[in-house]
């Protein structure tokens, strides 16, 4: 039987419609969002904000799964090994996709080959935080205290942003302090409040309530500009460290080989949420900036950040684990 062009037209149209309907059917079952850090962390707050709104816009529940430990590497391995069937989202950070591959000899995943980028969701300023009873009230006083007590001040880190921030501060000022490593920032914050730690360089999400309560104090922020949450707090540049400009970031990925149509749909949903006035208000309340992107832009940004972290690790003399 011979088919003419006219005879083929309905068949082609039917196949095209079938593909479109199959794509539109996603998602047709519940989704999970793997989070690389514990409940109460800044990444967890962002994931829960997005999960609730994605559940409404996609018509399927999005369940958050926290997998803390190894600076986010445990969760990242699990996400990398998940089936690329459109049911797994991964809320990762600069720690999981730029720092760990430079800090760990074998993180157990490839941040580029094992993941399909979806979108950036935030750029995060860090702050130098001390307890309210710390004897210094500004950077100069803090540095004087640290230099008077070399090796006696403890600082806590719960993610790579905190590790790099603390090392960069030490490299820029010559102070020598002791680092205490935690599974996540909330645990470190508990010890800062309890007096085991004297300071932290950390993203602000887990610190907001304590800043408002007056139990901790911010001496400076790490970005080149002041932030909306703490307009009275100077930048480290303003406080006397010219050129100091450092931020961390959060983003969403899916496992590699997830169908492009699913990535495109999820990107559109995330961008719509992240660009909303509601998201901007929520993130500003955590001291971060809502920042979305195309999937391709996140991929390029990730490659650039890997190179940047290679330089940070080398310049700070941080040994691989």
Buried (B, 14 or more C-beta within 10 A) or exposed (E): EEEEEEEEEEEEEEEEEEEEEEBEEBBEEEBBBBBBBBBBBBBBBBBBBBBEBBBEBBEBBBEBBBBBEBBBBBBBBBBBEBEBBBBBBBBBBBBBBBBBBBBBEEBBBEBBEBBBBBBBBBBBBBBBBBBEEBEBEBBEBBBBBBEEEEEEBBBBBBBBBBBBBBBBBBEBBEBEBEBBEBBBBBBBBBBBBEEEBBBBBBBBBBBBEBBEEEBBBBBBBBBBEBBBBBEEBBBBBBBBBEEBEBBBBBBBBBBBEBBEBBBBBBBEBBBEBBEEEEBBEBBBBBBBBBBBBBBEEBBEBBBEBBEBBEEBBEEBEBEEE
